[in-house]
Amino acid sequence: MEYDTLVIGAGAAGMMCAAHASGRVLLIDHAKAPGEKIRISGGGRCNFTNLHCDAHAFISQNPHFAKSALARYTQWDFIELVDRHGIAWHEKTLGQLFCDHSAKDIIAMLRGLMDQAGADLLLQTSVTDIARDGNGFVALLSNSRRITCRNLVIATGGKSIPKMGATGFAYDTARQFGHRVTTTEPALVPFTFTDRRFADISGVSCPARVTANGTSFDEAMLFTHRGLSGPAILQASSYWNTGQDITVHLAPETDLAGILRAKRRSDGKKALTTELARHLPARLVDHLSTQLDMSGRLGDLSDARIEALTHDLHHWALTPSGTEGYRTAEVTRGGIETGQVSSKTMESQITPGLYFIGEALDVTGWLGGYNFQWAWSSAMAAARALQS
Ligand SMILES: Cc1cc2nc3c(=O)[nH]c(=O)nc-3n(C[C@H](O)[C@H](O)[C@H](O)COP(=O)(O)OP(=O)(O)OC[C@H]3O[C@@H](n4cnc5c(N)ncnc54)[C@H](O)[C@@H]3O)c2cc1C
């Protein structure tokens, strides 16, 4: 069968690309349904973009790479698309936009656009072999079909959540055509501690400033049976390397030292733990009181003790044993090196007609809709090149 463009991977990027590329387009995926990660994203409501999206929110060996595609197909473009399809949405927090109803609305919109464009979709099919064929490509499929195409778009994402069909296919294909692939790591992923030291406060959450490798995030953190989770931790995990400390600044918006000094005068008989429990979860104060000296009354506190205690609460250094890995990671940090890919079109600079889009590339967004925006923007960069 002959196609102008074969897109492999019917996730966010692949569907968006197939819906906007011109000519005869075939989209294939080994899963039973397209857009499975969209379906489960954002707790079933899909955090489909972020109002504050620009290159600052992406990690890559080349932090400039994402700029062109993000500028040429912006969050406002995707919001306009969603609005045109009557999908109601709301901002939850920090510019994060979610569907009011269901993530399935986004999948249905993309399916509708693909149908309008006349793109074919083949599910439960994988590619067993790809080779150069003149100026184009030939792909052998698991159903024994042979597809020839002028353009080949690799949109099979990263390694996160193998249970949902994630594979290293994009990296293997990139290497096959002479591309380099960076080291890849699970990102936006909870930390684990082998000693399960937070099991007694599992379920407790609080605001925190979490710093990993010099980058800080102010959001909620959550103590779990296995370790730490919550948005601040997931964000920090994308910057963390095995063996490094993270620093947790508890109650980042509160001047704890100032409060303790003032209360020492006005409320001296009150227990220190009772006052701390007004600013931190009581179960966390209990947990910390086994490690830090929190005994006695406010009136007995010296300046030095207040300084030492608040310093410890604001610079809590922890060394995670590891992360929960690709099993639960929302994304993969790293991927196909961007140096050999056009930032304007996502086309390989080694093999004309070969494109890489979405999470497969070494572009990793923060939590909050950035990864989907990268999928939409990179897909549109390729689709526009495939229109011309
Ligand atoms: C639980 C969870 C929640 C998330 N929530 C959000 C969110 O709310 N907002 C946000 O911005 N990001 C979110 N993300 C991240 C986001 O889902 C991804 O960054 C995004 O889906 C990447 O798009 P993609 O098209 O590049 O890859 P994917 O969406 O992963 O699509 C890749 C497709 O390729 C297929 N495939 C893989 N290997 C093969 C193969 N060998 N042959 C054939 N097909 C193959 C897969 O079946 C899949 O359909 C979430 C991720 C997870 C896991």
The ligand as an SDF file (V2000), in Angstrom:
LIG
                    3D

 53 58  0  0  0  0  0  0  0  0999 V2000
   -0.7330    9.0270   33.8800 C   0  0  0  0  0  0  0  0  0  0  0  0
   -0.2700   10.1560   32.9980 C   0  0  0  0  0  0  0  0  0  0  0  0
   -0.9050   11.3810   33.0720 C   0  0  0  0  0  0  0  0  0  0  0  0
   -0.4570   12.4480   32.2810 C   0  0  0  0  0  0  0  0  0  0  0  0
   -1.1110   13.6370   32.3540 N   0  0  0  0  0  0  0  0  0  0  0  0
   -0.7080   14.6730   31.5880 C   0  0  0  0  0  0  0  0  0  0  0  0
   -1.4320   15.9020   31.5840 C   0  0  0  0  0  0  0  0  0  0  0  0
   -2.4980   16.0220   32.2040 O   0  0  0  0  0  0  0  0  0  0  0  0
   -0.9260   16.9220   30.8430 N   0  0  0  0  0  0  0  0  0  0  0  0
    0.2160   16.7950   30.0810 C   0  0  0  0  0  0  0  0  0  0  0  0
    0.6140   17.7550   29.4160 O   0  0  0  0  0  0  0  0  0  0  0  0
    0.8680   15.6220   30.0140 N   0  0  0  0  0  0  0  0  0  0  0  0
    0.4350   14.5590   30.7340 C   0  0  0  0  0  0  0  0  0  0  0  0
    1.0950   13.3690   30.6540 N   0  0  0  0  0  0  0  0  0  0  0  0
    2.2150   13.2440   29.6970 C   0  0  0  0  0  0  0  0  0  0  0  0
    1.6330   13.0520   28.2900 C   0  0  0  0  0  0  0  0  0  0  0  0
    0.6520   12.0370   28.3200 O   0  0  0  0  0  0  0  0  0  0  0  0
    2.7150   12.6890   27.2900 C   0  0  0  0  0  0  0  0  0  0  0  0
    3.8020   13.5750   27.3690 O   0  0  0  0  0  0  0  0  0  0  0  0
    2.1480   12.6980   25.8750 C   0  0  0  0  0  0  0  0  0  0  0  0
    1.1080   11.7560   25.7800 O   0  0  0  0  0  0  0  0  0  0  0  0
    3.2130   12.4170   24.8520 C   0  0  0  0  0  0  0  0  0  0  0  0
    2.6050   12.3380   23.6050 O   0  0  0  0  0  0  0  0  0  0  0  0
    3.2350   11.4360   22.4480 P   0  0  0  0  0  0  0  0  0  0  0  0
    2.2240   11.4170   21.3590 O   0  0  0  0  0  0  0  0  0  0  0  0
    4.6100   11.8660   22.1490 O   0  0  0  0  0  0  0  0  0  0  0  0
    3.3470    9.9820   23.0740 O   0  0  0  0  0  0  0  0  0  0  0  0
    2.1850    9.0230   23.6160 P   0  0  0  0  0  0  0  0  0  0  0  0
    0.9650    9.7940   23.9420 O   0  0  0  0  0  0  0  0  0  0  0  0
    2.8230    8.1920   24.6560 O   0  0  0  0  0  0  0  0  0  0  0  0
    1.8120    8.1410   22.3570 O   0  0  0  0  0  0  0  0  0  0  0  0
    2.6820    7.1710   21.8440 C   0  0  0  0  0  0  0  0  0  0  0  0
    1.8520    6.1530   21.0890 C   0  0  0  0  0  0  0  0  0  0  0  0
    2.7330    5.2610   20.4270 O   0  0  0  0  0  0  0  0  0  0  0  0
    2.2820    3.9300   20.5900 C   0  0  0  0  0  0  0  0  0  0  0  0
    3.4390    3.0400   20.4570 N   0  0  0  0  0  0  0  0  0  0  0  0
    4.5120    2.9450   21.2890 C   0  0  0  0  0  0  0  0  0  0  0  0
    5.3670    2.0400   20.8310 N   0  0  0  0  0  0  0  0  0  0  0  0
    4.8380    1.5500   19.6720 C   0  0  0  0  0  0  0  0  0  0  0  0
    5.2640    0.5830   18.7330 C   0  0  0  0  0  0  0  0  0  0  0  0
    6.4250   -0.0600   18.8950 N   0  0  0  0  0  0  0  0  0  0  0  0
    4.4750    0.3310   17.6660 N   0  0  0  0  0  0  0  0  0  0  0  0
    3.2930    0.9740   17.5100 C   0  0  0  0  0  0  0  0  0  0  0  0
    2.8330    1.9170   18.3740 N   0  0  0  0  0  0  0  0  0  0  0  0
    3.6070    2.2000   19.4420 C   0  0  0  0  0  0  0  0  0  0  0  0
    1.6390    3.8950   21.9550 C   0  0  0  0  0  0  0  0  0  0  0  0
    0.6900    2.8510   22.0340 O   0  0  0  0  0  0  0  0  0  0  0  0
    0.9940    5.2980   22.0110 C   0  0  0  0  0  0  0  0  0  0  0  0
   -0.3210    5.2820   21.5110 O   0  0  0  0  0  0  0  0  0  0  0  0
    0.6510   12.2770   31.4020 C   0  0  0  0  0  0  0  0  0  0  0  0
    1.2700   11.0320   31.3180 C   0  0  0  0  0  0  0  0  0  0  0  0
    0.8160    9.9770   32.0830 C   0  0  0  0  0  0  0  0  0  0  0  0
    1.4980    8.6500   31.9500 C   0  0  0  0  0  0  0  0  0  0  0  0
  1  2  1  0
  2  3  1  0
  2 52  2  0
  3  4  2  0
  4  5  1  0
  4 50  1  0
  5  6  2  0
  6  7  1  0
  6 13  1  0
  7  8  2  0
  7  9  1  0
  9 10  1  0
 10 11  2  0
 10 12  1  0
 12 13  2  0
 13 14  1  0
 14 15  1  0
 14 50  1  0
 15 16  1  0
 16 17  1  0
 16 18  1  0
 18 19  1  0
 18 20  1  0
 20 21  1  0
 20 22  1  0
 22 23  1  0
 23 24  1  0
 24 25  2  0
 24 26  1  0
 24 27  1  0
 27 28  1  0
 28 29  2  0
 28 30  1  0
 28 31  1  0
 31 32  1  0
 32 33  1  0
 33 34  1  0
 33 48  1  0
 34 35  1  0
 35 36  1  0
 35 46  1  0
 36 37  1  0
 36 45  1  0
 37 38  2  0
 38 39  1  0
 39 40  1  0
 39 45  2  0
 40 41  1  0
 40 42  2  0
 42 43  1  0
 43 44  2  0
 44 45  1  0
 46 47  1  0
 46 48  1  0
 48 49  1  0
 50 51  2  0
 51 52  1  0
 52 53  1  0
M  END
$$$$
